[in-house]
Amino acid sequence: MQHHTIQNEDDMSGNSPIQARRGRTKTTAAGAALAALCLAAAAFVPVSGTTHAADAMSEGMKCTNGALNGQTRSFDLHATDGYTSEPDGNAIYDWSYTARGSFQLPGPVLCANQGETIDVALTDDLPVATSIQFPGQAKVMFNDGVNASVPVGPVASPTGDLLSLVQEAPPGATVHYVFTADHAGTYLYQSGSDPQLQVQMGLFGSLVITPRSFDAGTNTWSPIVLGAADIKAIPADDPKSSTGTSTNGDLGMTDPEASLAAGHAKCAYASLTDPTKCDPLAIYDGERENILMLSEVDPGLHSFIEQHKADAADQNGYKQYLHWNGYHGAYQAHYYMINGRSMPDTIAPNDAPWLPSQPYGALASVRPWDVHVDPLDAMLRYVGVGVTGYDFHPHSNHEHVIATDGALMKAANGDNNTEEKFNLMVSPGATLDATFRWTNEEGYRDSAGHRLPVQWPQSLNLTEGDFWSGSPYLGASGQLNPGILGKTQCGEYYHVAHSHDLTQVTNYGITFGGMLTLIQVQPPESVQNATGVHCGG
């Protein structure tokens, strides 16, 4: 059996600074079996301080920006029903919100700027009354054309039973929920009507608010502009280290390198001591922004609602079976989802044509962190939707949790409660914002930038999978077993990210699936340029 050794491949080391940072990336044809899945990060461009995915079939967080008129951003949502598909071939009847004219699960990611007035028009296309509540938002007002601009509050049935946590839209009607986006962060929105049933059925989505600074003198909001000094101030090692913290500037980042990175950076939270600046821990790569909405499905409940959706109303005007007390089966989830999909569908791109009602993928991409070339972290926004806490685990890596429930985990007095987490507990209704940095801890090259000599293992002793190129080096393909034509797209490899409750990484009990996705570690751009093999464009 032949052995192979690789060494001293400077052009493959990825340590040489490049003259131009990556631009927008999009899907290209590739011969690898996973070409349709292994995509480069979606390009995000500012839209009044918010972001949107620029390309179809992309990856990363995909915003719905609504319509901006002055300082009011309007969204037109419909509560409707439809079907989603599962990897085992099952079709599930669901409810959800949509803004695109056809059914989707989950509801859209609504993106806005701090300080804007948010006006959400909800039209109820379901056979039951429904609503939207916005946890974390203050002074939400309700308008149905009759009760105009009244504070939201609970709704009771004629017999005194609690029906909804906020005012509802009857079937066929349109109502408005209006509030000011006072605080930046990641938030859940969901049905406030019989939420034990309606949220389970799929009536949920996410709200992402981008920070801006307020000028009391002019009574105006302005974008937080990131410059070279901000990028150089980002911690380059553990920000809670007892031995001190090095910054990008301490490690030799130059002003031109920092300015180049600033053009691709975004801010998640303003500094608590200077709201005109971004907190250094909240600066991230705007081209590597992801959202993960964690939920579950009891197919028995969904089938029950499907069977009774045409039932006539009872004497109080409410459907006899289309509420939680009407379901007499024992609740038991069998599908666990990220962004409305179960593995392996989670790693398909946004707007995959074979998943027409499930538009959001969950594959994330990173490149090896490098203070000169790739100094920005990826951002992962977690939203807990299910009935239990999800112990989510970025396999073999930590993520840095910087915020919970739309609040930066720091204080104006300097206290820093941000934390590196090996497991992230995402509770029902909660959100977490975490940054992710892949720092090449395995040491794929020596300090001079030369590749370390590696003896290939014998092929008969090597188990291959679809997520390995046959080489231990990013950007390279090595010897493959007989019958294996090729692996991966550009010499990348993958880390698993999944629920640590292994019953939740199944599809109806079949391992592996469910609440599981991948983090794609791409070769540095210099490697992609040197080899001519690109990860996405």
Secondary structure, DSSP 8 states (H G I E B T S, - for coil): ----EE---GGGS--S--SS----------SSTTTTT------EEEETTEEEE-SSS--S--EE--EEETTEEEEEEEEEEEEEE-TTS-EEEEEEEESSSS--SS--EEEEETT-EEEEEEEE-SSS-B--B-TT-SS-EEE-SSSTTEE---EE-TTS-EEESS--B-TT-EEEEEEE--S-EEEEEE--BSHHHHHHHT-EEEEEEE-EEEETTTTEEEE----HHHHHTSBSS-TT-TT---BTTTTT--HHHHHHHHTTEEESSB-SS-TTSB-GGGEEETTSEEEEEEEEE-HHHHHHHHHHTT--B-TTSSBSSSSGGG--S-----EEEETTB-BTGGGS-TT-TT-TT------EEE---BTTTB---EEEEEEE-SSS-EEEEETTS-EEEEEETTEESB-TTS-B--EEESSEEE-TT-EEEEEE----TT--B-TTS-B--EE---GGG----TT--SSSSTT------TT----SSSS-EEEEEEESSGGGSEETTEES-BSEEEEEE---HHHHHHHT--S--
